């Protein structure tokens, strides 16, 4: 769909949270949760994708 093609209102794109805000939260969460939060920007994963990760043996 192209901009202005319908009467639907256009919304601003959702931007990422500032790194300073993320860094401020990390000391207050469990180590596993902190690792998950740090993994997301490195991989581009969505929250659900990070939560679904499981360790496996090869």
Backbone atoms as SQL, in Angstrom:
CREATE TABLE atoms (id INTEGER PRIMARY KEY, chain TEXT, resi INTEGER, resn TEXT, atom TEXT, x REAL, y REAL, z REAL);
INSERT INTO atoms VALUES
  (1, 'A', 1, 'UNK', 'N', 0.852, -1.171, 0.000),
  (2, 'A', 1, 'UNK', 'CA', 0.000, 0.000, 0.000),
  (3, 'A', 1, 'UNK', 'C', 0.895, 1.230, 0.000),
  (4, 'A', 2, 'UNK', 'N', 0.578, 2.189, -0.804),
  (5, 'A', 2, 'UNK', 'CA', 1.376, 3.402, -0.904),
  (6, 'A', 2, 'UNK', 'C', 0.782, 4.513, -0.045),
  (7, 'A', 3, 'UNK', 'N', 1.635, 5.410, 0.397),
  (8, 'A', 3, 'UNK', 'CA', 1.236, 6.549, 1.213),
  (9, 'A', 3, 'UNK', 'C', 0.169, 7.369, 0.489),
  (10, 'A', 4, 'UNK', 'N', -0.896, 7.715, 1.235),
  (11, 'A', 4, 'UNK', 'CA', -1.934, 8.570, 0.695),
  (12, 'A', 4, 'UNK', 'C', -2.930, 7.902, -0.227),
  (13, 'A', 5, 'UNK', 'N', -2.885, 6.607, -0.355),
  (14, 'A', 5, 'UNK', 'CA', -3.782, 5.906, -1.274),
  (15, 'A', 5, 'UNK', 'C', -5.171, 5.690, -0.702),
  (16, 'A', 6, 'UNK', 'N', -5.285, 5.706, 0.617),
  (17, 'A', 6, 'UNK', 'CA', -6.584, 5.514, 1.253),
  (18, 'A', 6, 'UNK', 'C', -6.834, 6.643, 2.244),
  (19, 'A', 7, 'UNK', 'N', -7.996, 6.611, 2.849),
  (20, 'A', 7, 'UNK', 'CA', -8.355, 7.609, 3.854),
  (21, 'A', 7, 'UNK', 'C', -7.825, 7.236, 5.244),
  (22, 'A', 8, 'UNK', 'N', -7.173, 6.053, 5.348),
  (23, 'A', 8, 'UNK', 'CA', -6.653, 5.614, 6.640),
  (24, 'A', 8, 'UNK', 'C', -5.595, 6.597, 7.123),
  (25, 'A', 9, 'UNK', 'N', -5.595, 6.824, 8.425),
  (26, 'A', 9, 'UNK', 'CA', -4.637, 7.772, 8.968),
  (27, 'A', 9, 'UNK', 'C', -3.251, 7.140, 8.968),
  (28, 'A', 10, 'UNK', 'N', -2.258, 7.928, 8.641),
  (29, 'A', 10, 'UNK', 'CA', -0.869, 7.466, 8.626),
  (30, 'A', 10, 'UNK', 'C', -0.274, 7.682, 10.011),
  (31, 'A', 11, 'UNK', 'N', 0.382, 6.677, 10.528),
  (32, 'A', 11, 'UNK', 'CA', 1.004, 6.805, 11.850),
  (33, 'A', 11, 'UNK', 'C', 2.515, 6.904, 11.703),
  (34, 'A', 12, 'UNK', 'N', 3.137, 7.460, 12.728),
  (35, 'A', 12, 'UNK', 'CA', 4.590, 7.557, 12.735),
  (36, 'A', 12, 'UNK', 'C', 5.179, 6.164, 12.937),
  (37, 'A', 13, 'UNK', 'N', 6.300, 5.872, 12.317),
  (38, 'A', 13, 'UNK', 'CA', 6.938, 4.566, 12.533),
  (39, 'A', 13, 'UNK', 'C', 7.375, 4.420, 13.993),
  (40, 'A', 14, 'UNK', 'N', 7.312, 3.198, 14.492),
  (41, 'A', 14, 'UNK', 'CA', 7.757, 2.930, 15.855),
  (42, 'A', 14, 'UNK', 'C', 9.268, 2.819, 15.831),
  (43, 'A', 15, 'UNK', 'N', 9.932, 3.594, 16.687),
  (44, 'A', 15, 'UNK', 'CA', 11.393, 3.602, 16.722),
  (45, 'A', 15, 'UNK', 'C', 11.883, 2.788, 17.909),
  (46, 'A', 16, 'UNK', 'N', 13.133, 2.329, 17.855),
  (47, 'A', 16, 'UNK', 'CA', 13.670, 1.548, 18.973),
  (48, 'A', 16, 'UNK', 'C', 13.853, 2.407, 20.219),
  (49, 'A', 17, 'UNK', 'N', 13.864, 1.743, 21.352),
  (50, 'A', 17, 'UNK', 'CA', 14.107, 2.413, 22.627),
  (51, 'A', 17, 'UNK', 'C', 15.571, 2.846, 22.665),
  (52, 'A', 18, 'UNK', 'N', 15.835, 3.988, 23.265),
  (53, 'A', 18, 'UNK', 'CA', 17.210, 4.488, 23.374),
  (54, 'A', 18, 'UNK', 'C', 18.060, 3.534, 24.213),
  (55, 'A', 19, 'UNK', 'N', 19.302, 3.345, 23.810),
  (56, 'A', 19, 'UNK', 'CA', 20.213, 2.456, 24.528),
  (57, 'A', 19, 'UNK', 'C', 20.351, 2.838, 26.003),
  (58, 'A', 20, 'UNK', 'N', 20.308, 4.120, 26.306),
  (59, 'A', 20, 'UNK', 'CA', 20.436, 4.569, 27.698),
  (60, 'A', 20, 'UNK', 'C', 19.310, 4.008, 28.569),
  (61, 'A', 21, 'UNK', 'N', 18.114, 3.925, 28.016),
  (62, 'A', 21, 'UNK', 'CA', 16.976, 3.388, 28.767),
  (63, 'A', 21, 'UNK', 'C', 17.141, 1.890, 29.000),
  (64, 'A', 22, 'UNK', 'N', 17.611, 1.198, 27.988),
  (65, 'A', 22, 'UNK', 'CA', 17.831, -0.251, 28.117),
  (66, 'A', 22, 'UNK', 'C', 18.913, -0.506, 29.158),
  (67, 'A', 23, 'UNK', 'N', 20.022, 0.222, 29.065),
  (68, 'A', 23, 'UNK', 'CA', 21.132, 0.046, 30.003),
  (69, 'A', 23, 'UNK', 'C', 20.703, 0.328, 31.445),
  (70, 'A', 24, 'UNK', 'N', 19.796, 1.268, 31.642),
  (71, 'A', 24, 'UNK', 'CA', 19.326, 1.606, 32.983),
  (72, 'A', 24, 'UNK', 'C', 18.492, 0.492, 33.601),
  (73, 'A', 25, 'UNK', 'N', 17.826, -0.299, 32.781),
  (74, 'A', 25, 'UNK', 'CA', 16.954, -1.370, 33.268),
  (75, 'A', 25, 'UNK', 'C', 17.729, -2.650, 33.591),
  (76, 'A', 26, 'UNK', 'N', 18.797, -2.911, 32.863),
  (77, 'A', 26, 'UNK', 'CA', 19.506, -4.183, 32.969),
  (78, 'A', 26, 'UNK', 'C', 19.912, -4.578, 34.389),
  (79, 'A', 27, 'UNK', 'N', 20.400, -3.667, 35.236),
  (80, 'A', 27, 'UNK', 'CA', 20.781, -4.085, 36.589),
  (81, 'A', 27, 'UNK', 'C', 19.597, -4.514, 37.467),
  (82, 'A', 28, 'UNK', 'N', 18.397, -4.218, 37.044),
  (83, 'A', 28, 'UNK', 'CA', 17.202, -4.474, 37.859),
  (84, 'A', 28, 'UNK', 'C', 16.425, -5.717, 37.434),
  (85, 'A', 29, 'UNK', 'N', 16.920, -6.437, 36.443),
  (86, 'A', 29, 'UNK', 'CA', 16.227, -7.645, 35.982),
  (87, 'A', 29, 'UNK', 'C', 17.121, -8.861, 36.201),
  (88, 'A', 30, 'UNK', 'N', 16.519, -10.025, 36.167),
  (89, 'A', 30, 'UNK', 'CA', 17.268, -11.275, 36.332),
  (90, 'A', 30, 'UNK', 'C', 18.312, -11.405, 35.214),
  (91, 'A', 31, 'UNK', 'N', 19.429, -12.074, 35.502),
  (92, 'A', 31, 'UNK', 'CA', 20.482, -12.221, 34.489),
  (93, 'A', 31, 'UNK', 'C', 19.985, -12.828, 33.173),
  (94, 'A', 32, 'UNK', 'N', 19.074, -13.794, 33.260),
  (95, 'A', 32, 'UNK', 'CA', 18.539, -14.407, 32.044),
  (96, 'A', 32, 'UNK', 'C', 17.755, -13.388, 31.227),
  (97, 'A', 33, 'UNK', 'N', 16.976, -12.563, 31.901),
  (98, 'A', 33, 'UNK', 'CA', 16.191, -11.541, 31.203),
  (99, 'A', 33, 'UNK', 'C', 17.106, -10.479, 30.598),
  (100, 'A', 34, 'UNK', 'N', 18.146, -10.103, 31.321),
  (101, 'A', 34, 'UNK', 'CA', 19.099, -9.117, 30.806),
  (102, 'A', 34, 'UNK', 'C', 19.761, -9.646, 29.534),
  (103, 'A', 35, 'UNK', 'N', 20.123, -10.927, 29.541),
  (104, 'A', 35, 'UNK', 'CA', 20.740, -11.524, 28.364),
  (105, 'A', 35, 'UNK', 'C', 19.788, -11.500, 27.177),
  (106, 'A', 36, 'UNK', 'N', 18.518, -11.751, 27.432),
  (107, 'A', 36, 'UNK', 'CA', 17.526, -11.736, 26.359),
  (108, 'A', 36, 'UNK', 'C', 17.362, -10.332, 25.783),
  (109, 'A', 37, 'UNK', 'N', 17.349, -9.339, 26.667),
  (110, 'A', 37, 'UNK', 'CA', 17.212, -7.946, 26.221),
  (111, 'A', 37, 'UNK', 'C', 18.430, -7.539, 25.390),
  (112, 'A', 38, 'UNK', 'N', 19.617, -7.967, 25.802),
  (113, 'A', 38, 'UNK', 'CA', 20.830, -7.620, 25.074),
  (114, 'A', 38, 'UNK', 'C', 20.938, -8.354, 23.741),
  (115, 'A', 39, 'UNK', 'N', 20.357, -9.528, 23.647),
  (116, 'A', 39, 'UNK', 'CA', 20.414, -10.324, 22.427),
  (117, 'A', 39, 'UNK', 'C', 19.565, -9.732, 21.303),
  (118, 'A', 40, 'UNK', 'N', 18.439, -9.135, 21.646),
  (119, 'A', 40, 'UNK', 'CA', 17.509, -8.645, 20.624),
  (120, 'A', 40, 'UNK', 'C', 18.122, -7.669, 19.626),
  (121, 'A', 41, 'UNK', 'N', 18.782, -6.598, 20.052),
  (122, 'A', 41, 'UNK', 'CA', 19.319, -5.676, 19.040),
  (123, 'A', 41, 'UNK', 'C', 20.478, -6.263, 18.232),
  (124, 'A', 42, 'UNK', 'N', 21.155, -7.243, 18.806),
  (125, 'A', 42, 'UNK', 'CA', 22.274, -7.862, 18.087),
  (126, 'A', 42, 'UNK', 'C', 21.809, -8.769, 16.959),
  (127, 'A', 43, 'UNK', 'N', 20.608, -9.314, 17.098),
  (128, 'A', 43, 'UNK', 'CA', 20.113, -10.293, 16.142),
  (129, 'A', 43, 'UNK', 'C', 18.911, -9.822, 15.338),
  (130, 'A', 44, 'UNK', 'N', 18.219, -8.795, 15.817),
  (131, 'A', 44, 'UNK', 'CA', 16.995, -8.352, 15.161),
  (132, 'A', 44, 'UNK', 'C', 15.804, -9.218, 15.510),
  (133, 'A', 45, 'UNK', 'N', 15.946, -10.041, 16.554),
  (134, 'A', 45, 'UNK', 'CA', 14.840, -10.911, 16.967),
  (135, 'A', 45, 'UNK', 'C', 13.725, -10.093, 17.611),
  (136, 'A', 46, 'UNK', 'N', 12.531, -10.607, 17.469),
  (137, 'A', 46, 'UNK', 'CA', 11.380, -10.056, 18.189),
  (138, 'A', 46, 'UNK', 'C', 11.347, -10.700, 19.567),
  (139, 'A', 47, 'UNK', 'N', 10.654, -10.066, 20.533),
  (140, 'A', 47, 'UNK', 'CA', 10.622, -10.640, 21.882),
  (141, 'A', 47, 'UNK', 'C', 10.177, -12.099, 21.905),
  (142, 'A', 48, 'UNK', 'N', 9.153, -12.429, 21.161),
  (143, 'A', 48, 'UNK', 'CA', 8.656, -13.812, 21.160),
  (144, 'A', 48, 'UNK', 'C', 9.717, -14.785, 20.647),
  (145, 'A', 49, 'UNK', 'N', 10.486, -14.369, 19.646),
  (146, 'A', 49, 'UNK', 'CA', 11.519, -15.235, 19.107),
  (147, 'A', 49, 'UNK', 'C', 12.609, -15.512, 20.136),
  (148, 'A', 50, 'UNK', 'N', 12.957, -14.513, 20.922),
  (149, 'A', 50, 'UNK', 'CA', 13.975, -14.706, 21.961),
  (150, 'A', 50, 'UNK', 'C', 13.453, -15.654, 23.029),
  (151, 'A', 51, 'UNK', 'N', 12.207, -15.475, 23.438),
  (152, 'A', 51, 'UNK', 'CA', 11.623, -16.319, 24.483),
  (153, 'A', 51, 'UNK', 'C', 11.532, -17.773, 24.019),
  (154, 'A', 52, 'UNK', 'N', 11.342, -17.994, 22.735),
  (155, 'A', 52, 'UNK', 'CA', 11.184, -19.355, 22.222),
  (156, 'A', 52, 'UNK', 'C', 12.512, -20.107, 22.090),
  (157, 'A', 53, 'UNK', 'N', 13.641, -19.417, 22.243),
  (158, 'A', 53, 'UNK', 'CA', 14.935, -20.087, 22.127),
  (159, 'A', 53, 'UNK', 'C', 15.081, -21.175, 23.191),
  (160, 'A', 54, 'UNK', 'N', 15.675, -22.267, 22.797),
  (161, 'A', 54, 'UNK', 'CA', 15.923, -23.381, 23.718),
  (162, 'A', 54, 'UNK', 'C', 17.326, -23.889, 23.483),
  (163, 'A', 55, 'UNK', 'N', 18.020, -24.260, 24.543),
  (164, 'A', 55, 'UNK', 'CA', 19.335, -24.869, 24.422),
  (165, 'A', 55, 'UNK', 'C', 19.152, -26.335, 24.007),
  (166, 'A', 56, 'UNK', 'N', 19.987, -26.793, 23.101),
  (167, 'A', 56, 'UNK', 'CA', 19.928, -28.180, 22.667),
  (168, 'A', 56, 'UNK', 'C', 21.335, -28.748, 22.583),
  (169, 'A', 57, 'UNK', 'N', 21.422, -30.048, 22.613),
  (170, 'A', 57, 'UNK', 'CA', 22.703, -30.713, 22.420),
  (171, 'A', 57, 'UNK', 'C', 22.814, -31.149, 20.977),
  (172, 'A', 58, 'UNK', 'N', 24.018, -31.119, 20.481),
  (173, 'A', 58, 'UNK', 'CA', 24.243, -31.600, 19.115),
  (174, 'A', 58, 'UNK', 'C', 24.654, -33.043, 19.112);
